Each structure stands twice: as C-alpha cells, then as structure tokens.
Amino acid sequence: MPSALRTVLAADLDPADLSSLQVVTCGTAPLEPATAIAFEEKYGIPVLITYGATEFAGGVTGWTLRDHHEWSATKRGSVGRAHPGTDLRIVEADSGEVLGPDQVGVLEVRSTQLGLDRGWVRTTDLASLDTEEFLWLHGRSDDAIIRGGFKIVPTDVQHVLESHPAIREATVVGLADERLGAVPVAAVELEPGAHLDEAELLDFARRNLTGYAVPVAVRVVGSLPRTPSLKVSRPTVLAMFTEGTATEGTAP
C-alpha cells in the first residue's frame, strides 16, 4: 500500500535489504507517481499498481511487468488494464451513456469473478479509459464537493497540494456550509524534517488552484489519522475542522 512505500523510503533502508524482491504490488489507496518513481530509482524494483474493491472480490485491474516495461514512462499514474475475464466501461452518471476514450465518468465493471449472471456493477469511482485501455482514476463520485454549484474533486486538489516538496501526503474533504452547500478543507502530513506553516500552505494553494477549489481551512499535522487498514480516515480529518481546530483562510 502507498503508506508502506512511503515508510520504506523515509526509513532509508539499504537497497541490499530488498534485493530478493523482483516486484512490489501496491493497492488499497491511490499512489502518487512521484512515490513510485522514487522507490524504483532507489531500489530498482518495479512498482505494479492494482485496483479492486471488496464488492469485486479482489482486484479487477493492474499492471503487469510487461506493461510496466513498455508503458511506465507514458502511463504513470494509471491503475493498469483489466484482468482477464473483466470488462470495464465509463458511463455518464445520470443517463448511463457509455463514454469514449479519455472522457471522465463513473466506472462500471463486469467480471467473471462476480459470477456470470451479475452483469455490470456500478462503482462510486470517477474514471477514464484511454485508447490503450489503461484505467485512470479521478476520485470518487460520492466524495465530490459542490461549492456554490462548482464541482470539486478532492483528489485533484490533493495532487496539487502534494506537488509542494514539503508535503508528504494530503487529504481534502468537504465541510458543510450554509451559504455554499459545502467547501473544501485540507489536512497535510509533511515530509520528515520539512517545515511548512498553514499560512504558507494556503498561499501555495491560492497560487496553484482555481479560486473555488482553494481550501477555506487547512491543518498541518504530524501524521494523518488512519484506519486499521492504513487508509486515511476521512471522518477523523473532517472532525479536525468541525471541532474548530483548523487555521482558516479565504479563497480569492
């Protein structure tokens, strides 16, 4: 999982300690390309991303070593291609219309591992398929923040925040707002030894995000709260702001 790769990198393990590994697979949560690249450059071990969910009884897409050799330079960030026996399609959320290559919509999956009579199963993931059938995730449809009529995908904001060299990982959630419906707020975990205060973080966000996507409040934390499976606990992050412990800022 991504947090495990970050932990190994932060621990600065000797590459000789991992010399018996031929590949590392990574799933459960999105992995930013920079972490995969850093791991591969340091340890010389390909990182193969997988995607699945409990409702699919396991993984439905992933990178093979062959695909990694051929496509990693141009497809970094994708969660790979469909496993044998699995079909993928992207549909418009309301009409169910099947969308074409590179169009973002809701992912639907049909897989023999679900049983031959299950048909298409709709996920809550926003995704796109490119012309080579690589799957790209764009966040979750049920996590979308509608701010005064503008739609914000939290992972898009997270990726911008994580482009700051001091930020190890970011999480963005929607906070209820009487006037706008919901507004984005963000919590970030810094790289070991890095320093970034909340005012600097808000300034970075204003310079790199569209105005309506800028978080109205941010929190720099020692470590992001996690579930037993090591995913970031979004309800706990939200509680940081509902309890009034965040530093507030105003989007331009």
C-alpha positions in Angstrom: 0.0 0.0 0.0 1.2 3.6 -0.6 1.8 4.3 3.1 4.1 1.3 3.3 6.2 2.5 0.3 6.5 5.9 1.9 7.6 4.4 5.2 10.3 2.4 3.5 11.6 5.5 1.7 11.5 7.5 4.9 13.4 4.8 6.7 16.1 5.0 4.1 16.6 1.2 4.0 19.7 -0.2 2.3 18.7 -1.4 -1.2 20.5 -4.7 -0.3 17.8 -5.4 2.3 15.2 -5.6 -0.6 17.4 -7.3 -3.1 15.4 -10.5 -3.1 12.3 -8.7 -4.4 11.5 -8.8 -8.1 8.4 -6.6 -8.0 6.3 -4.7 -5.4 2.5 -4.6 -5.9 0.6 -1.7 -4.4 -3.2 -1.1 -3.9 -5.8 -0.1 -1.3 -5.3 3.6 -2.0 -4.1 5.9 -4.8 -0.3 6.0 -5.2 1.1 9.3 -6.5 3.6 8.8 -9.3 6.4 10.6 -7.5 6.5 8.0 -4.7 6.6 5.1 -7.2 9.4 6.8 -9.2 11.4 7.5 -6.0 11.0 3.9 -4.8 12.0 2.4 -8.2 15.0 4.7 -8.6 16.3 3.9 -5.1 15.7 0.2 -5.0 15.5 -0.8 -8.7 12.2 -2.7 -8.1 9.2 -2.1 -10.3 6.0 -1.0 -8.5 2.9 -2.6 -10.0 -0.3 -0.8 -9.2 -3.5 -2.8 -8.7 -7.2 -1.7 -8.4 -10.1 -3.6 -6.8 -12.7 -3.5 -4.1 -14.5 -5.8 -1.7 -17.5 -5.8 -4.0 -15.4 -7.2 -6.8 -14.0 -10.0 -4.6 -10.4 -8.8 -5.3 -8.5 -6.9 -8.0 -10.0 -6.1 -11.4 -7.2 -4.1 -13.0 -3.4 -3.9 -12.6 0.0 -3.5 -14.1 1.9 -6.5 -15.4 5.6 -6.5 -15.6 5.4 -6.5 -19.4 3.2 -3.4 -19.4 5.5 -1.7 -16.9 8.5 -2.2 -19.2 6.5 -0.9 -22.2 4.3 1.8 -20.8 5.6 3.1 -17.4 7.2 6.2 -19.0 3.9 7.4 -20.5 1.2 5.8 -18.4 2.5 6.5 -14.9 -0.5 7.3 -12.7 -2.8 4.7 -14.3 -4.0 1.7 -12.3 -3.3 -0.6 -15.2 -5.5 -2.6 -17.5 -8.4 -5.0 -16.9 -7.6 -8.5 -15.7 -8.6 -11.5 -17.9 -12.3 -12.1 -17.5 -13.0 -8.4 -16.6 -14.7 -5.7 -18.8 -14.6 -2.0 -18.0 -16.7 0.9 -19.2 -17.1 4.5 -18.3 -20.7 5.9 -18.2 -22.3 9.3 -17.7 -23.7 9.2 -14.2 -27.3 10.3 -14.9 -28.0 9.0 -18.4 -25.9 5.8 -18.3 -24.5 6.7 -21.7 -21.2 4.9 -22.4 -18.4 7.5 -22.8 -15.4 7.4 -25.2 -11.7 7.4 -24.6 -10.3 9.9 -22.1 -13.8 11.1 -21.0 -14.3 11.1 -17.3 -17.4 9.4 -15.9 -18.5 6.7 -13.5 -16.7 3.3 -13.7 -18.7 0.2 -14.3 -17.2 -3.3 -14.1 -18.3 -6.7 -15.4 -16.2 -9.6 -14.2 -16.4 -13.4 -14.2 -15.2 -13.4 -10.6 -18.5 -11.9 -9.6 -20.5 -14.6 -11.3 -21.6 -15.0 -14.9 -25.1 -13.5 -14.2 -24.1 -10.3 -12.3 -23.9 -8.0 -15.3 -22.4 -4.6 -15.0 -21.7 -3.3 -11.5 -21.5 0.5 -11.0 -18.8 1.8 -8.7 -18.6 5.2 -7.0 -15.2 5.9 -8.7 -14.8 8.6 -11.3 -12.5 7.3 -14.0 -11.5 7.3 -17.6 -10.1 4.7 -20.1 -7.5 5.8 -22.6 -7.1 4.4 -26.1 -4.8 1.6 -24.9 -7.4 0.6 -22.3 -5.4 1.8 -19.3 -7.7 2.9 -16.5 -7.2 6.2 -14.8 -9.0 7.2 -11.5 -10.2 10.7 -10.9 -11.6 10.4 -7.4 -14.9 9.2 -6.0 -18.3 10.5 -7.2 -19.6 10.4 -3.6 -16.7 12.5 -2.4 -17.3 15.3 -4.8 -17.7 18.7 -3.2 -20.3 21.0 -4.7 -19.3 24.5 -3.7 -21.9 27.1 -4.8 -22.6 25.0 -7.9 -19.0 24.3 -8.8 -17.9 20.7 -8.6 -14.6 20.0 -6.8 -12.9 16.5 -7.0 -10.9 16.2 -3.8 -8.1 14.1 -5.3 -7.5 16.9 -7.9 -6.8 19.3 -5.0 -4.8 16.7 -3.1 -2.5 16.2 -6.1 -1.8 19.9 -6.4 -1.0 20.2 -2.6 1.2 17.1 -2.8 3.2 18.8 -5.6 4.7 21.0 -2.9 8.1 19.5 -1.9 7.4 19.7 1.8 4.2 17.8 1.7 4.3 14.0 2.0 0.5 13.4 1.8 -2.7 15.5 1.7 -6.3 14.8 2.3 -9.2 17.0 1.2 -12.8 16.7 2.5 -16.0 18.7 2.2 -17.2 20.8 5.1 -20.9 21.7 5.2 -21.5 25.4 4.6 -24.9 27.1 4.9 -24.4 29.5 2.0 -22.4 27.4 -0.5 -23.5 23.9 0.4 -20.0 22.6 1.0 -16.4 23.9 1.0 -13.1 22.1 0.8 -10.8 21.8 3.7 -7.4 20.1 3.8 -5.1 18.3 6.2 -1.5 17.6 5.2 1.4 15.5 6.5 4.9 16.8 5.9 8.0 15.1 4.7 10.4 14.2 7.6 12.3 17.3 8.6 10.3 19.6 6.4 8.6 22.8 7.6 5.5 24.5 6.2 3.1 26.5 8.2 -0.6 26.8 7.5 -0.4 30.4 6.1 2.3 29.3 3.6 0.2 26.3 2.6 -2.8 28.5 1.9 -0.7 30.8 -0.2 0.6 27.9 -2.2 -3.0 26.7 -2.8 -4.1 30.1 -3.9 -1.3 30.3 -6.5 -1.9 26.8 -7.9 -5.6 26.2 -7.8 -8.7 27.7 -9.3 -10.3 30.0 -6.8 -13.3 27.9 -5.9 -11.1 24.8 -5.3 -8.8 26.5 -2.8 -9.4 25.1 0.7 -11.0 27.5 3.1 -9.1 26.0 6.0 -6.0 23.8 6.3 -4.3 21.8 9.0 -0.7 20.7 9.1 -0.5 17.5 11.3 2.3 15.3 12.5 0.6 12.3 10.8 -2.7 11.9 9.1 -5.2 9.7 11.0 -5.6 6.2 9.6 -8.0 3.3 9.7 -6.8 -0.2 10.7 -6.2 -0.8 7.0 -3.9 2.3 7.0 -6.2 4.3 4.7 -6.6 7.9 5.7 -9.7 8.3 8.0 -11.7 11.0 6.2 -14.3 11.3 9.1 -11.4 11.9 11.5 -9.9 14.5 9.2 -13.3 16.2 8.9 -13.6 16.3 12.7 -10.4 18.4 12.9 -12.4 21.2 11.3 -15.9 20.7 12.8 -14.2 21.0 16.2 -12.8 24.3 15.2 -9.1 23.4 15.4 -8.0 24.4 11.9 -6.4 27.5 10.6 -8.8 29.3 8.4 -8.1 31.1 5.1 -10.2 32.7 2.4 -10.1 31.7 -1.2 -9.6 34.5 -3.7 
